[in-house]
Amino acid sequence: MNLEEIHKLLRKIDYRLIKLLDERMELLLKLTRLQQENQAASDVNGFQDAEKYSQGLIRPEFYRRLYREILTESKKLLDRDFKLIAFQGEHGAYSEVAARVWDESLIPIPCTEFTEIFEEVEAGVFDYGIVPVENNTGGQVNQVNQLVLGTSLHVIGAVELHIHHCLLAPKGTDYRELHSVYSHTQALEQCRQFLARNKLQPVPYYDTAGAARMIAENTPPSAAAIASKLAAELYNLEIIKENIEDFPHNITRFLIFARQPRNEPGEKCSIVFSTEHKAGTLFRVLEVFARRGINLTRIESMPNLRGSFAFFLDFEGDQNDRPVKEALQEVQKLTTDFRMLGCYNEKRGQ
């Protein structure tokens, strides 16, 4: 092993130490919300066996001093009473990018599954949850919309995010030596022409940001990842090329959910409903909005658990505006399982 290889390994270990401390703080925030332990920040069990596991290179007092510092920072973190927003995927996912567009003051916490987001926001573990509901090239996210049908949460915000994919690799990588690219199947498909032009082999991975993290930690030879610019920053990767998506207007829309509805006036509303199996029923619902000049921005349908179809409708306006209020009153008479998901403002991110 030469000097350069040793320096690279040292930087990688330092990076992992920082990431592990971040992960510990996130788990502490979650543990405190779960209220499984009243004094989570003062848990002193972690380093009691430091001498047992240490190879003897570092004095035990150093471990104890280090852990005391970690506990001090943990208590300071809890005293700040941060608001938590859950997203699906690894740090650096586009959902986290959207969460930062919506409110930079929130602490984004990753979840493995979409179901975890809805369940833990409902349980009060997280203050908010952010999920993708549709993409202008890939269509609606069926799994998320199915979960929306069964949740009691309210939509309190939305983000339209322009998705810009980046080709990422460890710093110092010679791009001419790249042969394979890891990413989520949807991202690989959205960059298909770029990959073909550059003779790069796509390799499906469970998550875009997860692929970036894997490249940073494992550094497989001649490999890169497709992920966000945020992922490059978080995992200390070099951006070989930006905006490699085949279609420049690649937009994903995200909804933000919370336990309580938004109290302030909004610019957009979301509803969901079903209709009877009669010809023209949906047309009559849409006509209600048309007669009052209310602009519909989303119309989606999907099967519900009752064997019929649920319709998702988004439209411009506030629920307290007279035309909107009158339209909603009339629509409720024409539909079944009607539910107001929320009235909110929408932000846009580049």
PLY file of the C-alpha trace (Angstrom):
ply
format ascii 1.0
element vertex 350
property float x
property float y
property float z
element edge 349
property int vertex1
property int vertex2
end_header
0.00 0.00 0.00
1.53 3.32 -1.08
1.20 6.78 0.53
-1.61 7.90 -1.76
-3.68 4.79 -0.98
-3.15 5.30 2.77
-4.25 8.94 2.53
-7.38 7.88 0.63
-8.23 5.30 3.29
-7.72 7.86 6.07
-10.07 10.33 4.34
-12.63 7.57 3.87
-12.49 6.63 7.56
-12.84 10.29 8.59
-15.85 10.59 6.29
-17.44 7.49 7.84
-16.88 8.83 11.37
-18.75 12.03 10.50
-21.59 10.14 8.84
-21.90 7.76 11.79
-22.15 10.66 14.22
-24.86 12.24 12.05
-26.75 8.95 11.97
-26.48 8.63 15.75
-27.96 12.11 16.23
-30.83 11.28 13.87
-31.59 8.08 15.77
-31.49 10.02 19.03
-34.09 12.49 17.71
-36.29 9.61 16.61
-35.81 7.73 19.91
-36.83 10.81 21.88
-40.02 11.17 19.78
-40.86 7.52 20.38
-40.49 8.21 24.13
-39.10 4.78 24.73
-36.46 6.25 27.01
-36.88 9.43 29.03
-33.20 10.26 29.11
-32.06 9.15 25.68
-29.29 11.73 25.53
-27.75 10.54 28.79
-27.46 6.89 27.74
-23.97 5.92 28.88
-23.92 2.29 27.88
-22.36 2.80 24.47
-18.76 3.16 25.57
-18.64 1.08 28.75
-16.99 -1.73 26.80
-14.54 0.53 24.96
-11.55 -1.14 26.58
-12.90 -4.57 25.63
-13.26 -3.73 21.92
-10.24 -1.46 21.59
-6.98 -2.82 20.23
-5.11 -0.89 22.88
-3.87 1.85 20.55
-5.97 4.54 22.27
-6.22 5.16 26.00
-9.67 4.35 27.49
-9.85 7.87 28.92
-9.93 9.22 25.38
-13.04 7.15 24.62
-14.73 8.34 27.79
-13.87 11.97 27.03
-15.06 11.61 23.45
-18.34 10.07 24.56
-18.94 12.80 27.12
-18.58 15.33 24.29
-21.05 13.37 22.16
-23.56 13.36 25.02
-23.12 17.10 25.51
-23.84 17.76 21.84
-26.79 15.36 21.99
-28.38 17.32 24.83
-27.85 20.59 22.98
-29.50 19.09 19.91
-32.57 18.01 21.88
-32.87 21.42 23.55
-33.21 23.09 20.15
-36.56 21.34 19.50
-36.10 20.79 15.78
-39.00 19.90 13.50
-38.46 16.61 11.64
-39.52 15.76 8.10
-39.39 12.17 6.86
-38.48 11.17 3.30
-37.93 7.86 1.53
-34.41 6.84 0.51
-30.89 7.75 1.55
-29.64 11.24 2.32
-29.20 13.07 -0.98
-32.41 11.66 -2.47
-34.51 14.00 -4.58
-37.17 13.86 -1.87
-34.67 15.44 0.51
-33.86 18.09 -2.10
-37.59 18.86 -2.31
-37.85 18.98 1.49
-35.10 21.60 1.58
-36.91 23.63 -1.07
-40.05 23.58 1.07
-38.38 24.50 4.38
-34.63 24.58 5.01
-35.10 24.80 8.78
-36.43 21.24 9.03
-34.29 18.19 9.82
-34.71 15.58 7.04
-34.77 12.01 8.33
-34.52 9.08 5.87
-37.00 6.19 5.89
-36.67 2.87 4.10
-40.28 2.60 2.89
-43.10 5.00 2.03
-45.32 3.17 4.52
-42.91 4.08 7.30
-43.35 7.78 6.50
-47.14 7.71 6.77
-47.18 5.48 9.86
-44.63 7.49 11.81
-46.05 10.90 10.92
-49.43 9.59 12.14
-47.73 8.35 15.32
-46.05 11.70 15.95
-42.50 10.47 15.45
-42.09 12.98 12.61
-43.73 16.38 12.25
-44.01 16.09 8.47
-43.59 13.59 5.66
-42.73 14.35 2.04
-43.52 11.91 -0.78
-43.48 12.01 -4.61
-46.93 11.63 -6.15
-46.32 12.12 -9.87
-43.65 12.68 -12.51
-44.37 14.29 -15.87
-42.48 11.52 -17.71
-43.09 8.50 -15.46
-46.68 9.20 -14.40
-48.16 8.84 -10.93
-46.40 7.01 -8.10
-48.99 4.27 -7.52
-47.66 3.03 -4.19
-47.77 6.51 -2.66
-51.23 7.33 -3.99
-52.54 4.03 -2.63
-51.19 4.99 0.80
-52.83 8.42 0.52
-56.21 6.69 0.17
-55.79 5.05 3.56
-54.23 7.87 5.58
-55.87 10.43 7.84
-53.02 12.89 7.30
-53.50 16.28 5.65
-51.65 17.84 2.73
-50.08 21.10 3.93
-47.67 21.86 1.10
-46.34 20.83 -2.29
-43.12 21.16 -4.27
-42.58 20.94 -8.02
-38.95 19.94 -8.46
-37.03 19.95 -11.72
-35.01 16.73 -11.60
-31.44 17.26 -12.78
-29.34 14.11 -12.79
-25.58 14.19 -12.29
-22.89 11.64 -13.10
-20.89 11.20 -9.88
-17.62 9.44 -9.13
-14.90 9.52 -6.44
-12.69 12.58 -6.67
-9.75 12.15 -8.98
-11.54 9.61 -11.17
-10.58 9.61 -14.85
-13.96 9.68 -16.62
-12.43 7.83 -19.58
-12.01 4.77 -17.36
-15.69 4.60 -16.35
-17.60 1.57 -17.59
-20.63 1.05 -15.32
-23.14 3.41 -13.74
-25.32 2.57 -10.72
-28.67 4.20 -9.99
-32.40 3.64 -9.56
-34.01 2.10 -12.64
-36.11 5.21 -13.27
-33.04 7.48 -13.23
-31.16 5.10 -15.54
-34.10 5.16 -17.94
-34.27 8.96 -17.83
-30.57 9.09 -18.80
-30.69 6.23 -21.30
-29.48 8.26 -24.31
-26.58 9.77 -22.34
-25.46 6.33 -21.17
-25.67 4.91 -24.69
-23.69 7.80 -26.22
-20.92 7.35 -23.67
-20.97 3.53 -23.82
-21.72 3.24 -20.09
-23.35 0.11 -18.72
-26.41 0.84 -16.53
-26.58 -1.14 -13.27
-29.89 -0.95 -11.37
-29.68 0.00 -7.69
-32.41 0.48 -5.08
-31.96 4.27 -4.77
-30.16 7.13 -6.55
-28.64 8.52 -3.36
-27.97 4.98 -2.14
-25.94 4.40 -5.30
-23.93 7.57 -4.60
-23.27 6.43 -1.05
-22.19 2.99 -2.22
-19.77 4.49 -4.75
-18.29 6.75 -2.06
-17.88 4.02 0.55
-16.97 0.99 -1.57
-15.35 2.67 -4.62
-15.94 -0.21 -7.05
-13.50 0.04 -9.96
-14.53 1.96 -13.10
-17.94 2.73 -11.59
-20.01 5.88 -11.16
-23.50 6.79 -9.95
-26.38 8.89 -11.21
-27.81 11.02 -8.43
-28.46 14.60 -7.32
-26.00 17.43 -6.81
-26.86 17.23 -3.11
-25.69 13.60 -3.07
-22.35 14.72 -4.51
-21.95 17.22 -1.66
-22.99 14.79 1.07
-20.79 11.91 -0.09
-17.79 13.94 -1.21
-18.07 12.85 -4.85
-16.98 14.66 -7.97
-19.61 15.78 -10.47
-18.32 14.42 -13.78
-21.23 15.93 -15.71
-24.45 17.74 -14.76
-27.91 17.67 -16.35
-27.45 14.33 -18.08
-31.19 13.58 -18.24
-32.50 13.00 -21.78
-35.49 15.34 -21.36
-34.79 18.81 -19.90
-38.30 19.24 -18.45
-38.24 16.33 -16.03
-40.45 17.39 -13.12
-41.52 15.45 -10.03
-44.28 16.74 -7.78
-44.08 16.13 -4.04
-46.74 16.52 -1.35
-46.04 17.33 2.30
-48.27 15.65 4.89
-48.93 16.45 8.55
-51.37 15.38 11.27
-53.12 18.75 11.40
-54.47 20.72 8.40
-52.94 24.01 7.38
-54.82 26.95 8.88
-53.62 29.73 6.61
-55.18 30.50 3.19
-53.71 28.51 0.30
-53.38 28.76 -3.45
-54.21 25.16 -4.31
-56.48 22.36 -3.02
-56.39 18.57 -3.27
-59.40 16.27 -2.94
-60.05 12.56 -3.45
-63.39 10.88 -4.13
-65.17 7.99 -5.81
-68.24 7.99 -8.04
-71.10 5.63 -8.74
-70.84 3.24 -11.70
-73.00 5.40 -13.93
-72.16 6.93 -17.28
-71.31 10.62 -17.12
-70.85 10.84 -13.33
-67.22 11.97 -13.51
-68.08 14.41 -16.29
-70.70 16.04 -14.05
-68.12 16.45 -11.28
-65.62 18.10 -13.62
-68.37 20.30 -15.02
-68.96 21.73 -11.54
-65.48 23.22 -11.55
-65.67 24.33 -15.19
-68.88 26.32 -14.61
-67.18 28.32 -11.87
-63.95 28.90 -13.78
-61.84 26.85 -11.39
-58.65 25.58 -13.04
-57.91 21.88 -12.52
-54.19 21.06 -12.36
-54.30 17.31 -11.76
-56.74 14.52 -12.55
-55.62 10.98 -11.69
-57.48 7.76 -11.02
-56.57 4.43 -9.46
-58.42 1.35 -8.14
-59.44 1.51 -4.49
-60.00 -1.28 -2.00
-63.73 -1.36 -2.69
-63.32 -2.46 -6.28
-64.17 0.90 -7.80
-61.94 3.85 -8.68
-60.67 6.75 -6.60
-60.07 10.07 -8.31
-57.44 12.57 -7.24
-58.22 16.18 -8.16
-56.03 19.25 -7.63
-57.28 22.72 -8.46
-56.30 26.35 -8.01
-57.89 28.44 -5.28
-58.51 28.49 -1.53
-61.17 26.33 0.10
-62.75 29.45 1.62
-63.12 31.23 -1.73
-66.81 31.44 -2.56
-66.60 29.68 -5.96
-64.47 26.89 -4.46
-66.73 26.49 -1.42
-69.82 26.25 -3.62
-68.12 23.78 -5.97
-67.05 21.51 -3.12
-70.55 21.49 -1.65
-71.99 20.42 -4.99
-69.26 17.84 -5.66
-69.88 16.13 -2.31
-73.47 15.48 -3.40
-72.28 13.84 -6.63
-69.58 11.62 -5.16
-68.89 8.97 -2.55
-65.93 8.73 -0.11
-65.24 12.42 -0.66
-62.30 13.79 1.33
-60.55 17.14 1.38
-56.84 16.29 1.49
-55.75 19.86 2.08
-55.40 23.47 1.00
-51.83 24.69 0.68
-49.16 26.65 -1.18
-46.84 25.11 -3.75
-43.15 25.89 -4.18
-40.93 25.27 -7.17
-37.32 24.17 -7.17
-34.75 24.04 -9.94
0 1
1 2
2 3
3 4
4 5
5 6
6 7
7 8
8 9
9 10
10 11
11 12
12 13
13 14
14 15
15 16
16 17
17 18
18 19
19 20
20 21
21 22
22 23
23 24
24 25
25 26
26 27
27 28
28 29
29 30
30 31
31 32
32 33
33 34
34 35
35 36
36 37
37 38
38 39
39 40
40 41
41 42
42 43
43 44
44 45
45 46
46 47
47 48
48 49
49 50
50 51
51 52
52 53
53 54
54 55
55 56
56 57
57 58
58 59
59 60
60 61
61 62
62 63
63 64
64 65
65 66
66 67
67 68
68 69
69 70
70 71
71 72
72 73
73 74
74 75
75 76
76 77
77 78
78 79
79 80
80 81
81 82
82 83
83 84
84 85
85 86
86 87
87 88
88 89
89 90
90 91
91 92
92 93
93 94
94 95
95 96
96 97
97 98
98 99
99 100
100 101
101 102
102 103
103 104
104 105
105 106
106 107
107 108
108 109
109 110
110 111
111 112
112 113
113 114
114 115
115 116
116 117
117 118
118 119
119 120
120 121
121 122
122 123
123 124
124 125
125 126
126 127
127 128
128 129
129 130
130 131
131 132
132 133
133 134
134 135
135 136
136 137
137 138
138 139
139 140
140 141
141 142
142 143
143 144
144 145
145 146
146 147
147 148
148 149
149 150
150 151
151 152
152 153
153 154
154 155
155 156
156 157
157 158
158 159
159 160
160 161
161 162
162 163
163 164
164 165
165 166
166 167
167 168
168 169
169 170
170 171
171 172
172 173
173 174
174 175
175 176
176 177
177 178
178 179
179 180
180 181
181 182
182 183
183 184
184 185
185 186
186 187
187 188
188 189
189 190
190 191
191 192
192 193
193 194
194 195
195 196
196 197
197 198
198 199
199 200
200 201
201 202
202 203
203 204
204 205
205 206
206 207
207 208
208 209
209 210
210 211
211 212
212 213
213 214
214 215
215 216
216 217
217 218
218 219
219 220
220 221
221 222
222 223
223 224
224 225
225 226
226 227
227 228
228 229
229 230
230 231
231 232
232 233
233 234
234 235
235 236
236 237
237 238
238 239
239 240
240 241
241 242
242 243
243 244
244 245
245 246
246 247
247 248
248 249
249 250
250 251
251 252
252 253
253 254
254 255
255 256
256 257
257 258
258 259
259 260
260 261
261 262
262 263
263 264
264 265
265 266
266 267
267 268
268 269
269 270
270 271
271 272
272 273
273 274
274 275
275 276
276 277
277 278
278 279
279 280
280 281
281 282
282 283
283 284
284 285
285 286
286 287
287 288
288 289
289 290
290 291
291 292
292 293
293 294
294 295
295 296
296 297
297 298
298 299
299 300
300 301
301 302
302 303
303 304
304 305
305 306
306 307
307 308
308 309
309 310
310 311
311 312
312 313
313 314
314 315
315 316
316 317
317 318
318 319
319 320
320 321
321 322
322 323
323 324
324 325
325 326
326 327
327 328
328 329
329 330
330 331
331 332
332 333
333 334
334 335
335 336
336 337
337 338
338 339
339 340
340 341
341 342
342 343
343 344
344 345
345 346
346 347
347 348
348 349
